[in-house]
Amino acid sequence: QVQLVESGGGLVQPGGSLTLSCAASGSIFVIAAMGWYRQAPGKQRELVADITRSGITNYADSVKGRFTISRDNAKSTVTLQMNSLKPEDTATYYCNVKPVIGGQYWGQGTQVSVSS
């Protein structure tokens, strides 16, 4: 069994910054990709950013240049640095882990609200 613990969400004003962190624990296996998704009320869950084990990153067009994803393979952690936040970034953010052997795991979600 794998547990994903997220932290770092909160309320911030437009233009502000937040850092989300996710730590995987439990039956740790080789993790292929780690990433963050988000879901706003009434919308589908969408990919924000992900990163492969070798460090190749992928970002949604809406966050390119503002968000940075990184990971620590030794600690099984992934971090999302979010700068220049906009009201449209408001959503529940979910950590996602994809093992090499297949399947995926989700965190419980952390709320990010951007409002003045």
BALOBA-1460 file (C-alpha; in Angstrom, 3 decimals):
// residues 116
<rec num="1" residu="q" x="0.000" y="0.000" z="0.000"/>
<rec num="2" residu="v" x="1.222" y="3.462" z="-0.880"/>
<rec num="3" residu="q" x="0.387" y="6.709" z="0.874"/>
<rec num="4" residu="l" x="0.784" y="10.130" z="-0.658"/>
<rec num="5" residu="v" x="0.820" y="13.043" z="1.757"/>
<rec num="6" residu="e" x="0.391" y="16.514" z="0.308"/>
<rec num="7" residu="s" x="1.073" y="19.846" z="1.942"/>
<rec num="8" residu="g" x="1.370" y="23.514" z="1.096"/>
<rec num="9" residu="g" x="-2.031" y="24.595" z="-0.146"/>
<rec num="10" residu="g" x="-3.773" y="27.716" z="1.062"/>
<rec num="11" residu="l" x="-5.142" y="31.136" z="0.224"/>
<rec num="12" residu="v" x="-2.980" y="33.641" z="-1.620"/>
<rec num="13" residu="q" x="-3.517" y="36.922" z="-3.405"/>
<rec num="14" residu="p" x="-3.135" y="37.201" z="-7.172"/>
<rec num="15" residu="g" x="0.525" y="37.452" z="-8.081"/>
<rec num="16" residu="g" x="1.551" y="35.514" z="-5.001"/>
<rec num="17" residu="s" x="3.368" y="32.226" z="-4.633"/>
<rec num="18" residu="l" x="2.776" y="28.838" z="-3.049"/>
<rec num="19" residu="t" x="4.775" y="25.645" z="-2.866"/>
<rec num="20" residu="l" x="3.077" y="22.252" z="-2.883"/>
<rec num="21" residu="s" x="4.889" y="19.160" z="-1.671"/>
<rec num="22" residu="c" x="4.023" y="15.484" z="-1.855"/>
<rec num="23" residu="a" x="5.770" y="12.616" z="-0.115"/>
<rec num="24" residu="a" x="5.232" y="8.973" z="-1.013"/>
<rec num="25" residu="s" x="5.578" y="6.298" z="1.641"/>
<rec num="26" residu="g" x="4.585" y="2.716" z="2.328"/>
<rec num="27" residu="s" x="5.266" y="-0.013" z="-0.191"/>
<rec num="28" residu="i" x="7.652" y="2.109" z="-2.168"/>
<rec num="29" residu="f" x="8.553" y="0.815" z="-5.588"/>
<rec num="30" residu="v" x="10.347" y="2.377" z="-8.505"/>
<rec num="31" residu="i" x="8.392" y="5.464" z="-9.480"/>
<rec num="32" residu="a" x="8.332" y="6.359" z="-13.138"/>
<rec num="33" residu="a" x="6.503" y="9.660" z="-13.171"/>
<rec num="34" residu="m" x="5.358" y="12.040" z="-10.460"/>
<rec num="35" residu="g" x="3.067" y="14.931" z="-11.064"/>
<rec num="36" residu="w" x="0.329" y="17.315" z="-10.056"/>
<rec num="37" residu="y" x="-3.205" y="17.543" z="-11.371"/>
<rec num="38" residu="r" x="-5.915" y="20.004" z="-10.435"/>
<rec num="39" residu="q" x="-9.669" y="20.123" z="-10.496"/>
<rec num="40" residu="a" x="-11.762" y="23.250" z="-10.242"/>
<rec num="41" residu="p" x="-15.475" y="23.111" z="-9.359"/>
<rec num="42" residu="g" x="-17.511" y="21.957" z="-12.329"/>
<rec num="43" residu="k" x="-14.442" y="21.109" z="-14.396"/>
<rec num="44" residu="q" x="-12.541" y="17.960" z="-15.233"/>
<rec num="45" residu="r" x="-9.299" y="17.083" z="-13.535"/>
<rec num="46" residu="e" x="-6.386" y="18.271" z="-15.630"/>
<rec num="47" residu="l" x="-2.642" y="17.775" z="-15.676"/>
<rec num="48" residu="v" x="-0.679" y="20.704" z="-14.287"/>
<rec num="49" residu="a" x="2.843" y="19.304" z="-14.531"/>
<rec num="50" residu="d" x="4.707" y="16.046" z="-14.311"/>
<rec num="51" residu="i" x="8.295" y="14.876" z="-14.205"/>
<rec num="52" residu="t" x="9.952" y="11.618" z="-15.143"/>
<rec num="53" residu="r" x="12.488" y="9.774" z="-13.058"/>
<rec num="54" residu="s" x="15.256" y="11.224" z="-15.218"/>
<rec num="55" residu="g" x="13.948" y="14.749" z="-14.743"/>
<rec num="56" residu="i" x="12.090" y="15.408" z="-17.983"/>
<rec num="57" residu="t" x="9.273" y="17.839" z="-17.259"/>
<rec num="58" residu="n" x="5.949" y="18.533" z="-18.897"/>
<rec num="59" residu="y" x="3.674" y="21.508" z="-18.172"/>
<rec num="60" residu="a" x="0.191" y="22.568" z="-19.082"/>
<rec num="61" residu="d" x="0.309" y="25.592" z="-21.370"/>
<rec num="62" residu="s" x="-1.584" y="27.635" z="-18.795"/>
<rec num="63" residu="v" x="1.198" y="27.330" z="-16.206"/>
<rec num="64" residu="k" x="4.340" y="27.397" z="-18.344"/>
<rec num="65" residu="g" x="6.774" y="30.017" z="-17.122"/>
<rec num="66" residu="r" x="4.987" y="30.342" z="-13.774"/>
<rec num="67" residu="f" x="5.152" y="26.871" z="-12.195"/>
<rec num="68" residu="t" x="8.186" y="24.658" z="-11.657"/>
<rec num="69" residu="i" x="8.073" y="20.970" z="-10.781"/>
<rec num="70" residu="s" x="10.938" y="19.072" z="-9.190"/>
<rec num="71" residu="r" x="11.459" y="15.723" z="-7.497"/>
<rec num="72" residu="d" x="13.817" y="13.965" z="-5.147"/>
<rec num="73" residu="n" x="14.073" y="10.309" z="-6.123"/>
<rec num="74" residu="a" x="15.890" y="9.328" z="-2.935"/>
<rec num="75" residu="k" x="13.119" y="10.779" z="-0.768"/>
<rec num="76" residu="s" x="10.215" y="9.929" z="-3.120"/>
<rec num="77" residu="t" x="9.008" y="13.516" z="-3.035"/>
<rec num="78" residu="v" x="7.715" y="15.900" z="-5.661"/>
<rec num="79" residu="t" x="7.384" y="19.666" z="-5.312"/>
<rec num="80" residu="l" x="5.440" y="22.229" z="-7.304"/>
<rec num="81" residu="q" x="6.595" y="25.828" z="-7.008"/>
<rec num="82" residu="m" x="3.795" y="28.125" z="-8.130"/>
<rec num="83" residu="n" x="4.556" y="31.769" z="-8.856"/>
<rec num="84" residu="s" x="2.501" y="34.617" z="-10.296"/>
<rec num="85" residu="l" x="-0.677" y="32.866" z="-9.258"/>
<rec num="86" residu="k" x="-3.926" y="33.848" z="-10.927"/>
<rec num="87" residu="p" x="-7.544" y="33.452" z="-9.796"/>
<rec num="88" residu="e" x="-7.981" y="30.809" z="-12.503"/>
<rec num="89" residu="d" x="-5.384" y="28.674" z="-10.710"/>
<rec num="90" residu="t" x="-7.900" y="28.151" z="-7.909"/>
<rec num="91" residu="a" x="-8.570" y="24.425" z="-7.613"/>
<rec num="92" residu="t" x="-7.939" y="21.310" z="-5.601"/>
<rec num="93" residu="y" x="-4.466" y="20.047" z="-6.457"/>
<rec num="94" residu="y" x="-3.727" y="16.321" z="-6.441"/>
<rec num="95" residu="c" x="-0.398" y="14.581" z="-6.300"/>
<rec num="96" residu="n" x="-0.064" y="11.662" z="-8.727"/>
<rec num="97" residu="v" x="2.481" y="8.856" z="-8.798"/>
<rec num="98" residu="k" x="2.904" y="6.305" z="-11.573"/>
<rec num="99" residu="p" x="5.025" y="3.247" z="-10.763"/>
<rec num="100" residu="v" x="7.239" y="1.646" z="-13.389"/>
<rec num="101" residu="i" x="5.167" y="-1.528" z="-13.094"/>
<rec num="102" residu="g" x="1.980" y="0.310" z="-14.031"/>
<rec num="103" residu="g" x="-1.065" y="1.819" z="-12.359"/>
<rec num="104" residu="q" x="-1.170" y="5.072" z="-10.449"/>
<rec num="105" residu="y" x="-1.815" y="6.522" z="-7.009"/>
<rec num="106" residu="w" x="-3.476" y="9.769" z="-5.963"/>
<rec num="107" residu="g" x="-3.077" y="12.024" z="-2.976"/>
<rec num="108" residu="q" x="-6.074" y="13.272" z="-1.010"/>
<rec num="109" residu="g" x="-5.907" y="16.733" z="-2.553"/>
<rec num="110" residu="t" x="-4.942" y="20.144" z="-1.232"/>
<rec num="111" residu="q" x="-6.893" y="23.333" z="-1.841"/>
<rec num="112" residu="v" x="-5.297" y="26.315" z="-3.551"/>
<rec num="113" residu="s" x="-7.337" y="29.512" z="-3.596"/>
<rec num="114" residu="v" x="-6.181" y="32.675" z="-5.347"/>
<rec num="115" residu="s" x="-8.252" y="35.698" z="-4.439"/>
<rec num="116" residu="s" x="-7.911" y="39.297" z="-3.373"/>
